[in-house]
Amino acid sequence: MTLSVNTLDKLDWSALAAQLDSEGYAVLPRLLDADEARLLAREAGTSDALRRVSLDSLDLGRGDLLYFDALLPQPWAQWRTEFYRQLASVANRWNEVLGMPYRFPAKLDAFAERNRRAGQTWAQSHLNRLGTDDYLALHQRSDGEHVFPLQVVALLTAPGKDFTGGDLVLTEQRPRMQSRPTVVPLGLGDAAIIATAQRPFKGSSGYYRVNLRHAISRVRSGERVGVELSFHDAPYAANDQHTFDLDA
């Protein structure tokens, strides 16, 4: 169960980059077929390699986060490698228009090495498992010197069949404006690229930085299983607290 390089290469990355610029997210329908997605969801409840963390213990909602180790299993390891290869140029362009000197290397291995040298060794990629009345509060993963501005999420169970509620919600805060919420529609096997914490927005006087967070709304019935892949790791000193930047 792997993601073919050709699968991503065949996507219209110019159109995806334009949507990321304008909205801060882009949906990739049916990146996994239904059987693959359901198999990966079932594995979420049986793998001994996943570190379970209760959202309630983090004051971040209700439900479970199931963290991968630094060496992700397939298909997630390949997803991170191939998505990073496509997204590094978008990330660098965002930094350029914001006047930020930092540039991301072309390959994930080189970026991971920068993380290690900076003490960022706490893997953040995880599965999330939410049952009835569970939810994930607004947050962003922006801890550390090396923060990649994009991440990938995917849905492994079917809305309306396996669960109800449980929408992916993004909020964007622009200077001197109210927060703008967006519900991102995801179906079984769909993935989405979303902004991690900040992105450029083009206003009348040029580009400025807007702040973003994401959440999963309350699950009304059933069980929702998804995955969140981060390209940067968190500082190891924060691992016992599992720190997040929460919405005020």
VONUVO-947133 format. One record per residue (C-alpha): residue in one letter; x, y, z. Coordinates in steps of 0.25 Angstrom, whole numbers, plus 2048, in hexadecimal, padded with zeros to 3 digits. Example, Ala and Ser with C-alpha at 12.3 -4.5 7.8 and 13.67 -1.06 7.14 Angstrom:
2
A8317EE81F
S8377FC81D
//
This chain:
248
M800800800
T80980B7FB
L8078197F4
S80C8197E6
V8168247E3
N80D8257D6
T8018277DE
L8068347E4
D80D8387D7
K8008377CF
L7F98417D8
D7F88507D3
W8028567DD
S8008647D7
A7F18637DA
L7F485E7E8
A7FE8687EB
A7F48737E7
Q7EA86D7F0
L7F486D7FB
D7F787B7F9
S7E98807F9
E7E2877803
G7ED87180C
Y7E9862808
A7E78597FC
V7DF84C7FC
L7E48407F5
P7D88377F2
R7D98277F4
L7E88277F5
L7E681A7FC
D7DB8107F7
A7D080C801
D7D67FF805
E7E4804807
A7DE80F810
R7D6806818
L7E17FC81A
L7EA80781F
A7DF80C829
R7DE7FE82F
E7ED7FD831
A7EC80A839
G7E5801844
T7EF7F6844
S7FD7FB842
D8067FA84E
A810804847
L807810849
R808818856
R7FA81B85B
V7F8829861
S7EA82E866
L7E583B861
D7DF83D86E
S7EC83C875
L7F184886C
D7E585086F
L7E384F85F
G7D684885E
R7D183A860
G7D682E858
D7E4828855
L7F082C84E
L7F9820849
Y807824847
F81081E83D
D81F81C840
A829824838
L82981882E
L81B818828
P81580C823
Q81080B815
P80981280E
W80B81E817
A81A81E815
Q81981F806
W80E829807
R817832810
T823831806
E81B8337F9
F81283E7FE
Y81E845804
R8258457F6
Q81984B7F0
L8168567FB
A82485B7FE
S8248647F2
V81686A7F7
A81C86C805
N828873800
R81F87C7F7
W817880803
N82488380B
E82988B800
V81C8947FE
L81C89680D
G82B89B80D
M82F88F816
P83E88A812
Y83C87C816
R83B87280B
F83786380C
P840859805
A83A8517FA
K83A843801
L83383F80E
D840838813
A848845813
F83D84D81A
A83C841824
E84B843827
R849852829
N83E84E833
R84784483B
R85384E83B
A849858842
G84484E84C
Q83784C845
T83683D847
W82783B84C
A81F835840
Q81283C83E
S80B833834
H7FF82C839
L7F2825837
N7E682B83E
R7DB822843
L7CE829848
G7C182284D
T7B4828850
D7B5836857
D7C4836854
Y7CA84284D
L7D884984B
A7D985884F
L7DF863847
H7EE862847
Q7FA86383E
R80885B83F
S81286783E
D81C863849
G82B864845
E83486B83C
H831863830
V82286482D
F81D85F81F
P81186881B
L80985D815
Q80484F81A
V7FB844815
V7EF83E81B
A7E6832816
L7D982B81A
L7D981C81C
T7CA81A81F
A7BD81E818
P7B582A81C
G7A682781D
K7A981881E
D7B4816828
F7B2823830
T7AA83082F
G7AF83E833
G7BE83E834
D7C184982A
L7CF84E827
V7CE85D82A
L7D9868827
T7D987682D
E7E1881827
Q7E488E82F
R7E889A826
P7EC8A782D
R7E18B0832
M7D78A682D
Q7CE89B834
S7D288D832
R7CD886826
P7C9877828
T7C986D81C
V7C385F81C
V7CC857813
P7C384B80D
L7CA83E80E
G7C5830809
L7CA82280C
G7D9822806
D7DA831803
A7E6839807
A7E8847809
I7F485080A
I7F285B814
A7FB867819
T802863826
A80187082E
Q80487C824
R803880816
P80488C80D
F7F8894809
K7F889E7FE
G7F28AB802
S7F18B97FC
S7FE8BD801
G8068B07FE
Y8078A3805
Y8058A1814
R80589581E
V7F888F822
N7F788582E
L7F087782C
R7EB86C836
H7E3860833
A7D985783B
I7D084B839
S7C184E83E
R7BA845847
V7B7837842
R7A8835844
S7A8826842
G7B181B83E
E7C081B83D
R7C9824835
V7D7820831
G7E082A82A
V7EF82C828
E7F883982A
L805839824
S80F844828
F81C846821
H82384D82D
D82684783A
A82484E848
P82F851852
Y83284585A
A83184D867
A82284F864
N81F840862
D81A83D870
Q81084986F
H80C846861
T80B85585F
F80285C855
D7FF86A852
L7F086B855
D7E6875851
A7E488085C
//
